[in-house]
Amino acid sequence: MAKKNSIFLKKKVDRSVNLCESAGVGTIRPTMLNMKKTCETKEKLLQVGFDLIWDSSYGSVSVDDICKRAGINKGSFYHFFPSKSDLVVEAYEAHWSQSRPELDRIFSPQVPPLERIHNVCQLIYEDQKEKAEKYGHVCGCPYASVGCEIATLDEKIRAKSEQLMNSKRKYFESTLADAIREGSVNVKDPAAASLTVQSLMLGMMVEARVQNDLKVLEGMESTILDYLGAKEVRV
C-alpha cells in the first residue's frame, strides 16, 4: 500500500512539475522592462553610430568609438549587429523613417509646388546649420557622404544610400509633375528634372562641406528655380 502511495505521489509531483515548466515557473522570462532596456540600447547604438559617421566619416569611426560614445560594451554591439556596416545600413534606414513625417508635411499636395521647393531648401539649410553648430563644421548629406566614401567597398551601404536618395527624389518628381501641370516651370519631364534638381542639391551640400561654409547653401533655392525656369516663391 505504501509503495502504491509513493508511486501515486511521484506521478502527481511529476505532473505538477510539467505544468509549472509549461507555464514558465522557475524560468527567467523577459519582462517589459528588460525588453524596453534592450530596445533603448539598440536605438542608442544606431543614433550614436549615425551621428559619429555623419560628423566625420565611415572609415574613421570604429566599433570601439561607437561603443565608447554610447557607453555600451562591445558584446552588446555584436548582439545587435554582425558588423559596423550592418549598423550603418540600419541606422540610415532609421534616420530616413524619422525624416519622412517632416518631408510628407513639406511635400504635401495641398502646398503649392514652388512653395514646397522653398520649404525643403529652408529645411536643408536649417538642418545643416544646426549640425554645424553641434559639430563645428558643415556635415553635408549623410547618405551621399557615406555612399561616396564606401560605394566601391561595401555593396550593402552603397545600395542603401542609393535607395534612400531615390526615395527622397520621388518627392521632387511629384512636386515637379504638379508644377508642370500648373505651368509654373519650363521643364517638361518631371523624372529627368528631379534627377537634375537632386544633383544640384547634393553638389551644393558637398561644396558646403568641402569649403566648410554654409553660405554655399544660401543660393540653393535660386539655383534650382533658375534651372526650372520659375520665379522665386514669395512666402
C-alpha positions, 0 to 999 in steps of 0.5 A, spaced: 500 500 500 505 504 501 509 503 495 502 504 491 502 511 495 509 513 493 508 511 486 501 515 486 505 521 489 511 521 484 506 521 478 502 527 481 509 531 483 511 529 476 505 532 473 505 538 477 512 539 475 510 539 467 505 544 468 509 549 472 515 548 466 509 549 461 507 555 464 514 558 465 515 557 473 522 557 475 524 560 468 527 567 467 522 570 462 523 577 459 519 582 462 517 589 459 522 592 462 528 588 460 525 588 453 524 596 453 532 596 456 534 592 450 530 596 445 533 603 448 540 600 447 539 598 440 536 605 438 542 608 442 547 604 438 544 606 431 543 614 433 550 614 436 553 610 430 549 615 425 551 621 428 559 619 429 559 617 421 555 623 419 560 628 423 566 625 420 566 619 416 565 611 415 572 609 415 574 613 421 569 611 426 570 604 429 566 599 433 570 601 439 568 609 438 561 607 437 561 603 443 565 608 447 560 614 445 554 610 447 557 607 453 555 600 451 560 594 451 562 591 445 558 584 446 552 588 446 554 591 439 555 584 436 548 582 439 545 587 435 549 587 429 554 582 425 558 588 423 559 596 423 556 596 416 550 592 418 549 598 423 550 603 418 545 600 413 540 600 419 541 606 422 540 610 415 534 606 414 532 609 421 534 616 420 530 616 413 523 613 417 524 619 422 525 624 416 519 622 412 513 625 417 517 632 416 518 631 408 510 628 407 508 635 411 513 639 406 511 635 400 504 635 401 499 636 395 495 641 398 502 646 398 503 649 392 509 646 388 514 652 388 512 653 395 514 646 397 521 647 393 522 653 398 520 649 404 525 643 403 531 648 401 529 652 408 529 645 411 536 643 408 539 649 410 536 649 417 538 642 418 545 643 416 546 649 420 544 646 426 549 640 425 554 645 424 553 648 430 553 641 434 559 639 430 563 645 428 563 644 421 558 643 415 556 635 415 553 635 408 548 629 406 549 623 410 547 618 405 551 621 399 557 622 404 557 615 406 555 612 399 561 616 396 566 614 401 564 606 401 560 605 394 566 601 391 567 597 398 561 595 401 555 593 396 550 593 402 551 601 404 552 603 397 545 600 395 542 603 401 544 610 400 542 609 393 535 607 395 534 612 400 536 618 395 531 615 390 526 615 395 527 622 397 527 624 389 520 621 388 518 627 392 521 632 387 518 628 381 511 629 384 512 636 386 515 637 379 509 633 375 504 638 379 508 644 377 508 642 370 501 641 370 500 648 373 505 651 368 509 654 373 516 651 370 519 650 363 521 643 364 517 638 361 519 631 364 518 631 371 523 624 372 529 627 368 528 634 372 528 631 379 534 627 377 537 634 375 534 638 381 537 632 386 544 633 383 544 640 384 542 639 391 547 634 393 553 638 389 551 644 393 551 640 400 558 637 398 561 644 396 558 646 403 562 641 406 568 641 402 569 649 403 566 648 410 561 654 409 554 654 409 553 660 405 554 655 399 547 653 401 544 660 401 543 660 393 540 653 393 533 655 392 535 660 386 539 655 383 534 650 382 528 655 380 533 658 375 534 651 372 526 650 372 525 656 369 520 659 375 520 665 379 522 665 386 516 663 391 514 669 395 512 666 402 
